Amino acid sequence: MRRILLIFIFCTSLLADKKPNILFILADDLGYGDLSCYNDEAKVKTANLDQLANEGMRFTDAHSPSTVCTPSRYSIMTGRMAFRLNFKGVFTGVSGPCLITKDRLTLPQMLRNNGYETAMFGKWHIGMSFLDKNGDVIEVSEPPRKTPKLKKQEIALEAIKRVDYSKPIPDGPLNQGFDHFFGTVCCPTSDWLYAYIDGDRIPVPPTKIVDKALLPKHFWSFDCRAGLLAPNFKHENVDMVFLEKSLSFLDSHHKKQSAKPFFLFHSLQAVHLPSFPAKEFQGKTQAGPHGDFIYQFDYIVGKLVEKLKTLGMAENTLVIISSDNGPEVGTTINMRERYKHNGARPWRGVKRDNWEGGHRVPMIAWWPGKIRSSSVSQQTVCLTDIMATCASIVNTSLPNNAAEDSFNILPILLGQTTKAIREFTLHQTISLDLSIRHGDWKYLDHSGSGGNNYSGGRIKKALGLTNSKINAPAQLYNLKADPKEVNNLYYQHPEIAQQLKAKLEEFKTSGRSAPKRN
């Protein structure tokens, strides 16, 4: 009897020490107010996400690393703010190289070093190098902003036509720590290249320019470039293809390597423009095609979690769901005007802006038996924190030259602390304008939004707010007293503005905002 008891205790200890699976689900351009568990006025009921929030933890002060996708995704993968690269904008077409250099430790590489099988399905958008028939990297220079659309199209398509699709991509996801990848180079349905990458190659190359006359026409169907289309690429099917890949991976992993933990990064097209929900979701809501797209995103999350439960993996899987930045300008304006749905509610600003609506995003964490049900965290966190958190989960140390802006939020997830993990949090825009958060105070080291131009037109009427001291060189807000960032206190509290600017400069100069590691 004693021997049986000892064996039971030993096995229980092994189970307790078993490394958990990690599923990270990243939406594209999903706003804080797009989910019904965040916005009681949302026009789409996101039942699956609401249930996960009810069974797990909902963060009310979570932030994307940037207000646009490419830098946010770099920062998630590395735990490092992308402004440190001095890279402006986002990638399109076959432009590269990958922003992640060979010497930089990535989230999937760190997990793979600790025994994980790693997979990513969906949008990459951190840059890739493509080779021509001579094996030379295709250089694509970004045309000036005022370049005519037809000239931009000509430059982008010429580069895509030069690609030798038989040659491997030398700096894609498989070179950054992933064992498996299936997805797209950049934005799946709005880019110059409409083709799938499988591993490190595009097996079905593009053959013709997309016929936009065959695509849906509505208020959310813009932002679709006249790019080259592969025969197996259907705009409305993209997210269902990504879903099938993730579900197949989970089935295969359970069948072949169930004793090994996995890290799965499911990176969606939803809900980035154009809003092309799959046919089975069209008309599912009373909020138009974009509302249907939000509904489809919620469905996909539900199917991934359902698969975990079916395979008996749920009890040992941490699921984190978030977005790469706030909602798009046109999306938000049209949804507000036509359906009274505000994807940024209750914050000021949208995608590209350094105001809260540009980077405060929904974030839900679900881990049965570990994260307390119906818990809400008001702690300030950033998606850069995923890397240090995962390192803590697998009990490994990060070197000083990695994850320089990443904090371990595992104690928050496990309900082990109420003390602030982050004293300061950095934010950046597409133009590399910066801001810094400290408690209730937020200092923006620039005038204006840092992203969108609110000087006139529909955006000013629909999304603009009167801002005091608009001519001030910088902005200072107390988010507790002024969550909509209307009352600029730059001149009233110059000492706080100076202190925060000095701290921002310190973090820029030192190359890190997280403490040095031993």
Salt bridges, closest charged atoms under 4 A:
ASP28 OD2 - ARG73 NH2 3.26
ASP28 OD2 - LYS123 NZ 2.42
ASP29 OD2 - HIS272 NE2 3.89
ASP29 OD2 - LYS351 NZ 3.09
ASP34 OD1 - HIS341 NE2 2.73
ASP40 OD1 - ARG345 NH1 3.23
GLU41 OE2 - ARG345 NH2 3.27
ASP50 OD2 - LYS45 NZ 3.16
ASP61 OD1 - HIS63 NE2 2.67
ASP61 OD1 - ARG360 NH2 3.34
ASP61 OD2 - ARG437 NH2 2.77
GLU117 OE2 - HIS180 NE2 2.67
GLU117 OE1 - HIS253 ND1 2.51
ASP132 OD2 - ARG162 NH2 3.90
GLU154 OE2 - LYS151 NZ 3.70
GLU158 OE2 - ARG162 NE 3.93
ASP164 OD2 - LYS167 NZ 2.66
ASP179 OD1 - ARG112 NH1 2.86
ASP200 OD1 - ARG201 NH1 2.88
GLU236 OE1 - LYS279 NZ 3.89
ASP251 OD1 - LYS307 NZ 3.07
GLU306 OE2 - LYS303 NZ 3.19
ASP324 OD2 - ARG73 NH2 2.97
GLU328 OE2 - LYS351 NZ 3.63
GLU328 OE1 - ARG352 NH1 2.59
GLU337 OE1 - ARG338 NH1 3.66
GLU337 OE1 - ARG458 NH2 2.71
GLU356 OE2 - HIS359 NE2 3.85
GLU356 OE1 - ARG360 NE 2.69
GLU356 OE2 - LYS442 NZ 2.78
ASP385 OD1 - ARG422 NH2 2.81
GLU404 OE1 - ARG104 NH1 2.99
ASP405 OD1 - ARG84 NH2 2.91
ASP445 OD1 - LYS501 NZ 3.04
GLU485 OE2 - LYS442 NZ 2.88
GLU495 OE2 - HIS493 ND1 3.50
GLU505 OE2 - LYS501 NZ 3.76
GLU505 OE2 - LYS508 NZ 3.21
GLU506 OE1 - LYS503 NZ 3.32
